[in-house]
Amino acid sequence: MTISNLIRSRCSLAAAKTFLENVKSFSSHATFAEHKPLEKIRNIGISAHIDSGKTTLTERILFYTGRIKEMHEVKGKDNVGATMDSMELERQRGITIQSAATYTIWKDHNINIIDTPGHVDFTVEVERALRVLDGAILVLCSVGGVQSQTLTVNRQMKRYNVPCLGFINKLDRSGANPYRVLGQMRSKLNHNAAFVQLPIGVESNCKGVIDLVKQKALYFEEPYGLKIREDEIPADMRTESAERRQELIEHLSNVDERIGELFLEEREATVEDIMGAIRRSTLKRTFTPVLVGTALKNKGVQPLLDAVLNYLPHPGEVENIALVEKKEQEAQKVILNPARDGKEPFVGLAFKLEAGRFGQLTYLRCYQGVLRKGDNIYNSRSGKKIRLARLVRLHSNQMEDVNEVYAGDIFALFGVDCASGDTFVTNPKLELSMESIFVPDPVVSMAIKPNNSKDRDNFAKAIARFTKEDPTFHFEYDPDIKETLVSGMGELHLEIYAQRMEREYNCPVTLGKPKVAFRETLIAPCEFDYLHKKQSGGQGQFGRVTGVLEPLPPHQNTLVEFVDETMGTNVPKQFIPGIEKGFRQMAEKGLLSGHKLSGIKFRLQDGAHHIVDSSELAFMLAAQGALKSVFENGSWQILEPVMMVEVTAPEEFQGTVIGQLNKRHGIITGTEGAEGWFTVYAEVPLNDMFGYAGELRSSTQGKGEFSMEYSRYSPCMPEVQEKLVHDYQVSQGLAVDKKQKKKN
């Protein structure tokens, strides 16, 4: 799709000229845009459910802005793949695994873009992208609508208070119904959403879009939609567009005072009035403008870029807060200054780590000040000083060196030893740190071992790299079953890492049967009064703890809490951390089935100490003994992760699919159907979901598909609990037998 291709395909000279201007415009600005004012910067993410068209949309954005000269498809026949899917595995599978950053220029505005994965297994990639972005495009499929991962992405946007635009994609698909999707945005996502564009035809009849704000019809002509022709609204759509424009104004008048006054006074709202109201209410997250188009067929992408400039915030319109942590004082909040004048000291947040060709690559967002090549920066957490030898901007897996970065920019550093979520400053005396990134707990574990014992070094390198890059990927050795375990967000997550070990480290590995991350919890409060006393010559050990271990409410059943309720000096305050440490150590491995304890609160109410023999160690052992006594006296149960499952298949298989979910102890929470297809929503224990993909495909002639995401922990079935307890006791018994044999 180069210029010669455009001319060869009888594209008009005007369109080819426009494309050339975009490319020239980009190359003239390709150096770092230090002189760009804050208002001309946008940091956006593209998020959605699996296969909604995020990567295809990003590819079109890069093409129309002149950032790339050729467009490629995610599952293209040319084996090149989309620009943002730079990993070989991504191109083979046609999915996004890692979020990829790029930047481009549209109408003299710098746009930093992060393309994120859709699979729930890579949800941490979306978390850390949204943590550092100012706005987002929520892409929805016009056939699938609001799906399970859309709900997750929506929750993540809410967590980080990210304003968003809705983009209903794939209008060209059979069964496309953007009106149904808008209804789902209102009912399922609780968005105050309204169309700012209407489609002119759907499916094979998709011709263009109507701009409801400016009351114009837009047609995307020439090959690849390079030329946009404005025209009058088609006669058969004038009534509908007038009604939808009125609906847009009504939705805005509910959340914006200025447009509300015009609406009440029945005065005509101008284009500027409506655009101003959309921007103000979108920034406050009280309104979501909805645009339509089809990225694959090159329709509706340029107006979406205009909407990003018109309705999403620049870095100066977002309040970013850092905490000043001073000893023995409560952390104070400080609002960071995003001005691009470099007068304030630099503050940046590391949001992603990646092993590149030249060592560790650390992605950062600059929130305040300016950073230049050769400057020294300090890690607020560790206090380490780092001298910057190289600053780069990223375009997928390509790097472009720059000399300085300003507030609002996303960039990367080399050779910086840090963790994801660390804050960096140029002035260590400030003692500033930014809120870190929310990391969900892993839900699936598998045994892993290299096929060849000679590959152990490469295996260790791969594990060290992947656990550092991905905080949801955990690695541990279980001495009870004598196996090495990896834990992650799902089977796909762990499979991808196993394949990457073979491809990138030449270390083939074998994954064992998946294991679920069960939890143990208490059913009813149980009191404890435990004395730890040991005397064997010299200083002894003495510590007594009294209190209550009680269950937390169901919505907090993944937490473990410790509360000090002691009065007076029976338990000296310097020993309290030891008691908490002992409790938390015991909570790592329960005595019922060997899984972690959760959903419990340790309330320390009283105790006793000895003037000579008491120590932090003694109280730590006393806390552990107290927990063992509660295990013997209290009643315990096992919790299991329950997944929210969404299955879509042709209607003739509905009975079969529901029967399969019931067999797997699923609870059906809802069903809906449209044009020969049905979608069923259910909550199913993760332990019963293994092998479901194959079963679904074989029973629906390969037409069924499903997605699932973690919902909550809830008590497991009695027979499952009995089996887990029995298996654990057998494994413990075997371990004891082996030890005795060795001794004999």
Secondary structure, DSSP 8 states (H G I E B T S, - for coil): --HHHHHHTT--HHHHHHHHHHHHHHHHH-S--TTS-GGGEEEEEEEESTTSSHHHHHHHHHHHTTS-SS---TT-TTS---TT--SHHHHHHTS--S-EEEEEEETTEEEEEEE---SGGGHHHHHHHHHH-SEEEEEEETTTBS-HHHHHHHHHHHHTT--EEEEEE-TTSTT--HHHHHHHHHHTS---EEESEEEES-GGG--EEEETTTTEEEEEESGGG-EEEEE---GGGHHHHHHHHHHHHHHHHTT-HHHHHHHHTT----HHHHHHHHHHHHHTTS-EEEEE-BTTTTBSHHHHHHHHHHHS--GGGS--EEEE--TTS--EEEE----TTS-S--EEEEEEEEEETTEEEEEEEEEESEEETT-EEEETTT--EEE-S-EEEEETTEEEEESEEETT-EEEEES----TT-EEES-GGG-EEE---------EEEEEEESSGGGHHHHHHHHHHHHHH-TT-EEEEETTTTEEEEEESSHHHHHHHHHHHHHHHS--EEE---EE--EEEESS-EEEEEEEEE-SSSS-EEEEEEEEEEE--GGGTT-EEEEE---TTSS-GGGHHHHHHHHHHHHTS-TTTS-EE-SEEEEEEEEE--TTT--HHHHHHHHHHHHHHHHHHS-EEEEEEEEEEEEEEEGGGHHHHHHHHHHTT-EEEEEEEETTEEEEEEEEEGGG-TTHHHHHHHHTTT--EEEEEEEEEEE--HHHHHHHHHHHHHHHHHHHHHHHHHH-
